[in-house]
Amino acid sequence: MEGAQRALRIVSFLLLVQIVALVAGFLLMYRTQLAIVQRLDAIRQEMQTTNQHMSDLKMGLQRLIPGI
């Protein structure tokens, strides 16, 4: 009987370790994906700003030099 309880404790400990590893892995993946999404959003905002500046520059040049 004592051997079965010991085996049960070992299995319970191994399951606990697996659950902790799974949660830690999930948190790392979530953090990584969040960082990627934030960086992509920053790049998108930079592209919008650049496109707006290029559009403003084009309009200014068209006013200065008609026919461009």
VMD Tcl script that draws the C-alpha trace (Angstrom):
set ca {
  {0.00 0.00 0.00}
  {2.84 2.35 0.85}
  {4.40 1.71 -2.57}
  {1.17 2.71 -4.32}
  {0.98 5.95 -2.31}
  {4.58 6.75 -3.14}
  {3.94 6.09 -6.83}
  {0.85 8.29 -6.67}
  {2.88 11.11 -5.08}
  {5.54 10.80 -7.79}
  {2.92 10.86 -10.56}
  {1.20 13.84 -8.94}
  {4.51 15.69 -8.70}
  {5.30 14.97 -12.35}
  {1.88 16.21 -13.41}
  {2.39 19.38 -11.38}
  {5.77 19.95 -13.06}
  {4.18 19.44 -16.48}
  {1.37 21.89 -15.70}
  {3.86 24.50 -14.49}
  {5.96 24.01 -17.65}
  {2.86 24.30 -19.82}
  {1.74 27.53 -18.14}
  {5.25 29.00 -18.36}
  {5.46 28.09 -22.05}
  {2.05 29.61 -22.71}
  {3.05 32.85 -20.97}
  {6.29 33.06 -22.95}
  {4.46 32.49 -26.24}
  {1.81 35.06 -25.32}
  {4.45 37.64 -24.40}
  {6.36 36.99 -27.62}
  {3.23 37.28 -29.77}
  {2.20 40.46 -27.98}
  {5.63 42.00 -28.63}
  {5.39 41.05 -32.32}
  {1.91 42.57 -32.65}
  {3.04 45.77 -30.92}
  {6.07 46.06 -33.21}
  {3.95 45.48 -36.32}
  {1.53 48.17 -35.13}
  {4.42 50.59 -34.63}
  {5.68 49.83 -38.14}
  {2.16 50.37 -39.56}
  {1.93 53.75 -37.81}
  {5.36 54.74 -39.13}
  {4.29 53.79 -42.65}
  {1.09 55.85 -42.34}
  {3.08 58.85 -41.15}
  {5.60 58.43 -43.98}
  {2.82 58.10 -46.56}
  {1.15 61.25 -45.22}
  {4.43 63.18 -45.41}
  {5.04 61.94 -48.94}
  {1.51 62.98 -49.94}
  {2.05 66.43 -48.39}
  {5.38 66.74 -50.19}
  {3.81 65.76 -53.52}
  {1.00 68.31 -53.08}
  {3.54 71.01 -52.22}
  {5.67 70.21 -55.24}
  {2.61 70.22 -57.50}
  {1.77 73.71 -56.29}
  {5.34 74.90 -56.86}
  {5.86 73.16 -60.18}
  {2.61 72.55 -62.07}
  {2.57 69.51 -64.31}
  {4.40 67.12 -61.96}
}
mol new
graphics top color blue
foreach p $ca { graphics top sphere $p radius 0.5 }
foreach p [lrange $ca 0 end-1] q [lrange $ca 1 end] { graphics top cylinder $p $q radius 0.2 }
display resetview
